[in-house]
Amino acid sequence: MNPAYQKAVVFCNGDLADLSRVHKHINKKTLLIGCDGGTAHILTLGLTPHVVIGDFDSISPKIVRALKGKEVEYFRYPTNKLFTDSDLGVTLAMNRGCKEIILAGVRGTATDHFVGNLFMLAKKKFAALDLKIIDGAEEIRLVRTHIRIRGMKGDDLSLIAIGADARGVSTKGLFYPLKNAVLQSGTAQGIRNKLTGAHAEITLKKGALLVIHRLTF
């Protein structure tokens, strides 16, 4: 196992019809982690996972056979565990020294897992990471102080307070500007803003925001 990995992509067992955006973030120095059945996405890309982790309740025998004889680490956990497979995958990547971690394949028929993955972005133990979800044309991040978004004019950008009200929210480069505003948790105040150019900036003084960016390029 290469100890110099700085980036990881953690593949969950959800829908991932468009792999092209995720593929752009992968190179030879990217740690590839398959969370149980999410390992199938890595093979679809023509790649081999470095790690497969989870309770192994959704990985198919076909995938297991395809990985036989390859250099893959396996970490198997009991079904009755305290953490989801995706949480285990992100934690492993963090412990291996990865600072940038991408979650892919988070959507599907299991709404509970999708919501859990959104809230996982806000976990204190991951606060030092550049952790984001890439799902089709959307990128989802959590911001606690400041973030700069690169995109195109007209891109949708939603700001959603998570856990508590977000206070002192100011923005640049958005159609509906905010200045030292309060975005209340549980409301739709910050949904469907738009970029006015190639960049936007969001800052806040207290709380946390989910930033959902729908890219058009």
N, C-alpha and C positions, 0 to 999 in steps of 0.2 A: 504494500500500500504506500503510495506516494505521500510523504509527510508534508509536502509543500502546497497542498491544495488550499486555495483561498476562496474558491467559489464551489457551490454545490447546487445541484438540481434534485429536488425530492419529488418523486412521481407518486401520486396517490391513485387510488383505484376508482377514479371517477371518469366522466366522459372527457375525451381530449381529441376531438375530431380534427382540429387544426394543430399539427405539431410544429409547423414552420416557425412560429414566433419563438417557441421554446428552443428549437434547434439552433437559432442564431446566437443563443447565449452559451452554447456548449463548445468547448475546445478540449485539447488533450490534458489541460490542467483542471478540468471540471470534475468534481466528485459526483458520480451518478448513484443515487440511492433509490431503490425500488421498494415502496411500502406495500408489501404483500402483493395483491393482484395488480398494483400499479406498475410492477416490473414489466408487464406486457408492453407498456408504452415505450420503454427503453429499447426493447427488441424490435418494435415497429420502426424505430428510427435507424435500425441496422447497427445498434450499439450493444455493448455488454455492460450490465451494472457492475459497479465495484462492490456494492453492498445490497443485500436483500434483508429487510427487517420487518417484523410484525408477528402476528399470531398464526400466519399461514392458513387462514381460513378461506381466502379467496384466490390464492395463486393456483393456477391450473396445472395439472400433471404435464400438459404439453410444454408449458414454460419451464417447469422443473427439468424435463428431458432436454430442452434446448440449451440449458445452462450447464448440463452435466459435463464435467471435464474442464470447465472454464475457471479462471481465477476470480472467484466470487466469494466474498465473506457473507456468512449467514448468521443473523441474530434472531433467534426464535423466542417469543414470549408467550405466556399462557393467555388464553382467551379472556379470562377474568383478570384484567390488569387495570391500573389506574390511569393509563395514558392511551391515547389513540395511536395508531400506527404512524400517522403523519407527525405527531408530536415526538415520537421516538426517533423518527428519521431526522427531523430538524435538530433535535438534541444531539444526536450522533454527529451530524455535520458540524455543529458548533464545537463539540468536544474535539473534533479532528482539526480545529483551527480555521474553519471556514468563516469568513466575515460576511460574505454575500451569499444568501441562500434564496433560491427560487422554489416555490411550491407550484406544481402543475398537476392537472387532473383532479381538481377539488370539487367540481360539480358532478351531479348525477342524480339518482333517484333518492339518495339518502340525504335529506335536507338537514338532519341533525349533524352529520359530519361536515357539511358545507358551512353551517353556522359556526360550528366548533372551530373550523379552520380560520374563519374570519376573526373570531375572538382570540385565537392563538397568536395572531399578530401582535396583540396588545399585552401578552404575558411579560411580566417584568424580567424574567430570566432571559428573554430574547431581546431586551431593550437595546443592547449594544450592537445588534446585528442589522445589516441591510437586508431585511426579510420582506419578500413580496410574493404575491400570487400572480401568475400569468395564466389567463384563462381566455383562449381565443383572442379577440381584439381588446380585451380588458387587462389592465395592470392594476393591482390593488396593493396599496402600501399603508403603513401606519405612520403618522407624523406626530411627534411630541413637542417639537420646537420649530423646525424649519425644514422645508423641502423645496427643491426646484424641479419643475416638471418640463420635459422636452416633448413637443408634439407638433401639431399643425393647427392653424386657425380653424375654428369650428369644432374641434374635438370636444366631446362631452367630458366634464369633470365634476364629480360629486364629492362633497365633503360631509361626512357623517360623524357626529360626536359619538364616541363609544365609551361606555362605562360611567361617564359623568358629563356634565356640560363642558364644552370647550370654550375657554375665555381668552379674550385678547386676540381674536382671530383677524388677521389682515392678509389681503391678497393683492397681487399684481398680475396683470395679464389675463384677467377674467372679465367676461362681459358684465357680470353683476359683481362689482367690487365690494370688498368688506374692509372696514377699518376699525380695529379694536372691538370687534363684534363678539357677541355670545351666541354660539350655536348650541341649542338645547338638545340634550340626549333624548332620543325617542321621537324626534320631529323630522320633517322633511325640508327644513329650512335651506340646507345647502345642496339639495339634489338638482342635477342637470344644469350646472353652470357651463360656460363654454370658454375655450381659449380664444383670445383675440389675436394671437400671433403664435410664434414658434415656441415661446416659453411662458411659464407661469410660476409664481412663487407664492407659497403659503407659509405664514408664521403664526404661532400662537404662544400665549404666555402660560396657560394652564390647561391640563386635560390632555386628551388625545383625539385625533381625527383619523378615520378611515378615508383615504383618498382613492377614489375609483376613477381611473382614466380610461376612456374608450378611445383607442387610437384609430386613425383613418389611414395610416401608412404601413 
